[in-house]
Amino acid sequence: MGKFIKVATTGEIPPGGAKQVEVEGHSIALFNVEGSFYAVDNTCTHVGGPLAEGMIEADQVECPWHGARFNVKTGAALTPPAAGDLASYKVQVSGSDIEVEV
């Protein structure tokens, strides 16, 4: 089991928003989906696009470079040209602190 590390506060990521964070060598995209927070790798599995900069619709993010779509809750690749799923991370909120398990 990993450890939870504070990466942001709830006020930093509005509903429908995202933020890229670095956690122990991992580039992670945090998403706020209707008040619930999710974390996946920030790097698209196609050619490495920054997913925190992508368009978010419901529980999906679209890579800003070539349009691959991923489920932000699970990391599952949903459309080509994604080459595979993303790693997803457990998230917990403690007060206003967002913590990710690594």
C-alpha positions as CSV (number, residue, x, y, z in Angstrom):
1,M,0.0,0.0,0.0
2,G,1.3,3.5,-0.9
3,K,1.1,6.7,1.0
4,F,-1.3,9.6,0.5
5,I,0.4,12.9,-0.3
6,K,-1.3,16.3,-0.4
7,V,-1.2,17.7,-4.0
8,A,-3.8,20.4,-4.1
9,T,-6.8,22.0,-2.3
10,T,-10.5,21.6,-3.4
11,G,-10.7,25.3,-4.2
12,E,-7.9,25.0,-6.8
13,I,-10.0,22.8,-9.1
14,P,-13.5,23.9,-10.0
15,P,-16.1,21.4,-11.1
16,G,-15.3,20.3,-14.7
17,G,-11.7,21.5,-14.1
18,A,-8.3,19.8,-14.0
19,K,-4.8,20.4,-12.6
20,Q,-1.5,18.8,-13.4
21,V,0.6,17.9,-10.4
22,E,4.0,16.2,-9.8
23,V,4.0,13.5,-7.1
24,E,7.2,11.5,-6.4
25,G,8.2,11.5,-10.1
26,H,4.7,10.9,-11.4
27,S,3.0,13.5,-13.6
28,I,-0.6,13.2,-12.5
29,A,-3.8,14.9,-13.8
30,L,-6.4,15.7,-11.1
31,F,-10.0,16.1,-12.2
32,N,-13.1,17.5,-10.5
33,V,-16.2,15.6,-11.7
34,E,-19.3,17.2,-10.0
35,G,-17.4,17.6,-6.7
36,S,-15.6,14.3,-6.7
37,F,-11.9,14.2,-7.4
38,Y,-10.0,11.6,-9.6
39,A,-6.4,11.2,-10.6
40,V,-4.8,9.5,-13.6
41,D,-1.5,9.7,-15.4
42,N,-1.2,13.1,-17.1
43,T,0.5,11.6,-20.2
44,C,-1.6,10.3,-23.1
45,T,-0.7,6.7,-24.1
46,H,-0.7,7.7,-27.8
47,V,2.3,10.2,-28.0
48,G,2.3,11.8,-24.6
49,G,-0.1,14.7,-24.7
50,P,-0.8,16.5,-21.5
51,L,-4.2,15.3,-20.4
52,A,-4.8,18.0,-17.7
53,E,-4.9,20.5,-20.6
54,G,-7.6,18.4,-22.4
55,M,-11.3,19.1,-22.8
56,I,-13.4,17.5,-20.1
57,E,-16.9,16.2,-20.7
58,A,-18.7,14.4,-17.9
59,D,-16.2,11.7,-16.7
60,Q,-14.1,11.8,-19.9
61,V,-11.0,13.8,-20.9
62,E,-9.9,14.3,-24.5
63,C,-6.2,14.6,-25.3
64,P,-5.5,18.0,-26.6
65,W,-3.0,16.7,-29.2
66,H,-4.8,14.0,-31.2
67,G,-8.2,13.5,-29.5
68,A,-7.9,10.1,-27.7
69,R,-10.4,9.9,-24.9
70,F,-10.0,8.4,-21.5
71,N,-12.3,7.8,-18.5
72,V,-11.0,10.0,-15.7
73,K,-12.5,7.7,-13.0
74,T,-10.7,4.5,-14.2
75,G,-8.0,5.5,-16.7
76,A,-9.7,3.3,-19.3
77,A,-8.9,4.3,-22.9
78,L,-12.1,4.9,-24.7
79,T,-11.2,5.9,-28.3
80,P,-8.3,5.7,-30.7
81,P,-5.5,6.7,-31.1
82,A,-5.0,5.8,-27.4
83,A,-2.5,2.9,-27.2
84,G,-3.7,1.7,-23.8
85,D,-5.2,2.5,-20.5
86,L,-3.8,5.1,-18.0
87,A,-2.7,4.3,-14.5
88,S,-5.3,5.7,-12.0
89,Y,-4.6,6.7,-8.4
90,K,-6.7,6.7,-5.3
91,V,-7.7,10.1,-4.1
92,Q,-9.0,11.2,-0.7
93,V,-10.1,14.6,0.5
94,S,-9.3,15.6,4.0
95,G,-10.9,18.9,4.9
96,S,-10.0,21.0,1.8
97,D,-6.8,19.0,1.1
98,I,-6.7,16.7,-1.9
99,E,-4.4,13.7,-1.4
100,V,-3.2,11.2,-3.9
101,E,-1.9,7.7,-3.1
102,V,1.4,6.9,-4.6
